[in-house]
Amino acid sequence: MSTIPSGVNQLESKVGGLTIGGRVHSLSAWFVLALRLMMGYAFAYSGFTKIVAAEPFSAGGYLANVAATNGNPLAGMFAWMGSTPWFVEFANVAVPWGELFIGLGLLVGAVVRLAAFFGALMMLMFYFGNWDIAHGVINGDFAYMLVFLAVAAFGAGRILGLDQYIEQYEVGGEALVERYPVLEYILG
């Protein structure tokens, strides 16, 4: 049973027997939308500039060299990625196009949870690739990863986004997410 009276601006979560909840300010939707659009623009711009650059994007040097000098706990994995030709070629395509598609998904509010998941995964890899704990374990890459996770958790694609329409699209007389409930984990 919920410990918070029902209402539009309520949050509640139960994890491991612990229930937390609270009231959300009515402006919260605008801040969640701002986070979605900010990360969408940043990623779409970054991907687009890599794709149209005069010099083709190359992840090989970064992967092979970034983690070797900074005490990175995943240095061996980055060295393997940087010295494996097929992985470097994969990264050369996946990074710019991944950034572009993640950004566009966030900008239009379509498949936001999936886009935010992959954005958080990319930021986690950048966090370890740019490993530097001289000023603590929290840096910009870690913070951006948390922003992506917040965008996903709040279902930001339903706030002035296409996900609200995709979810209600009717297939065989019922809403898409009712017919395929697993889509709730991708949309939003």
C-alpha positions, -999 to 999 in steps of 0.1 A, spaced: 0 0 0 12 34 -9 24 57 19 17 88 -1 -18 100 -10 -24 96 -48 -19 126 -69 -2 139 -101 29 153 -84 39 123 -63 68 99 -65 72 67 -46 97 38 -50 102 5 -31 136 -11 -32 147 -39 -9 119 -33 16 126 4 18 100 28 6 108 64 -3 86 91 -17 78 127 -18 60 155 -36 74 169 -68 72 206 -76 49 214 -106 79 229 -124 97 195 -123 84 185 -157 101 216 -173 134 207 -157 132 171 -169 124 184 -204 153 208 -202 177 180 -192 164 158 -221 168 186 -246 202 197 -233 216 162 -235 199 156 -269 214 187 -284 249 180 -269 249 144 -283 233 152 -317 258 181 -322 288 160 -312 278 131 -334 269 153 -364 302 172 -362 321 139 -361 302 126 -391 307 157 -413 342 165 -402 369 168 -430 389 141 -412 371 109 -405 365 101 -368 390 76 -354 387 61 -319 418 40 -322 443 65 -306 419 73 -278 412 36 -270 448 26 -272 464 54 -252 439 71 -229 438 45 -201 474 34 -200 487 65 -182 461 74 -157 458 44 -133 426 33 -149 412 1 -134 400 -9 -170 433 -1 -187 437 -37 -200 402 -36 -216 408 -2 -233 442 -15 -245 425 -45 -260 398 -24 -276 424 -1 -291 446 -29 -305 417 -49 -319 411 -37 -355 375 -49 -358 366 -32 -325 383 1 -335 363 0 -368 331 -7 -348 339 22 -325 346 45 -355 310 40 -366 292 34 -333 305 65 -315 295 93 -340 263 76 -352 254 65 -317 258 100 -305 237 114 -333 208 89 -329 208 92 -291 207 130 -295 179 129 -321 159 104 -300 161 128 -270 154 159 -290 121 145 -305 113 125 -274 112 91 -292 124 58 -276 139 80 -248 146 53 -223 165 33 -248 184 64 -260 191 74 -225 203 39 -216 228 40 -244 238 75 -236 245 65 -200 265 35 -213 286 58 -235 292 82 -206 302 53 -184 328 42 -210 340 79 -212 341 80 -174 365 51 -173 384 62 -204 390 97 -190 397 82 -155 411 108 -131 404 107 -94 427 135 -85 396 156 -74 374 126 -64 355 99 -82 328 123 -95 335 142 -127 315 156 -156 312 122 -174 298 106 -142 274 135 -138 262 133 -174 257 95 -169 234 104 -140 215 130 -161 208 103 -187 196 79 -160 173 106 -146 159 114 -181 151 77 -185 137 73 -149 113 102 -153 100 90 -187 110 123 -203 98 113 -237 62 117 -224 69 154 -218 64 172 -251 78 142 -269 67 115 -294 68 87 -268 34 98 -255 19 93 -289 39 61 -297 27 45 -265 -10 52 -274 -7 41 -310 -34 14 -315 -25 -21 -328 -55 -44 -331 -77 -21 -311 -54 -17 -281 -26 7 -272 9 -4 -282 22 -5 -246 -8 -25 -235 -3 -50 -263 35 -51 -257 41 -41 -221 79 -45 -225 79 -14 -246 74 6 -214 110 0 -206 121 14 -240 96 43 -245 91 72 -221 
